[in-house]
Amino acid sequence: SNDAPIAHVGYARHRKALLAMGVELYELRSEQAGLRSALGSSGGAAGSSRAMLHSKVMVVDGRLLVVGSMNLDLRSQLQNTEIALLIRSRRLAAEAAGQIDAAMRQGAWRLEHQEEDRLVWHPPEGSGLQDAHT
């Protein structure tokens, strides 16, 4: 998820289709704004949601680790000065995946598609928050 309303609207309309394809969706919410990023401090103010949401970390096929600020679109590739580092290492990819999984369980709401065509947001583990439907 992100904190840019226009980008969020573009993503939100695809939630149900993504879930139907087996994609796991996690969304950060303001209730958890005090969390650090999955891989430690992101360089901004510690715990700052804006800094945490801007960095990108991706594990591909359990063997590639991508770390950077570049978005996956042509504008970022051709016009922006953002970068990404591609690391071929199963060990580092596995370590990053473990840290990302732990951060998502503890710091993000997990989406699920329920009967009657409804979405439900399950709160982060140990947060004491209730499931949400909006």
C-alpha positions, 0 to 999 in steps of 0.5 A: 500500500502507499500514502498517495491517494491517486496511486491508491485509487488505481490499485484499490480497484484491482484488489479482488482480482489480485486476491483471486489470482492468489496474490497476498495483499498487505496494507499499512495503516496509520494505526501502525505508523510507529513501525520500522521498515522490514529491513531496518531504518529507511533513512528518513525519520525512524518509524516515519511511514512516508520514508518506509513506504518509499523504499522498495524491496522485492524478492523474485523466485527465492533467488533475486533480491531487488533493493532501491527506490525505482518504481516498476514503470517506464517513467521511472526507467526512462525519466526519473533518477531513482535506482534499484540494485539487483542482487543474485543471492539465494541466501540474501533473498531468503533472509530478506523474505523472512524479514519482509514476512515478519514485518507484514505479519506484525505491521500490516493489515492482511486482505482477504476476499470473503463470501458475498463479494466482501473484503476483510482486513485482518489486523497485524498480529498482536495489535489488539485491533479488530477486523475491518470491512472498509 
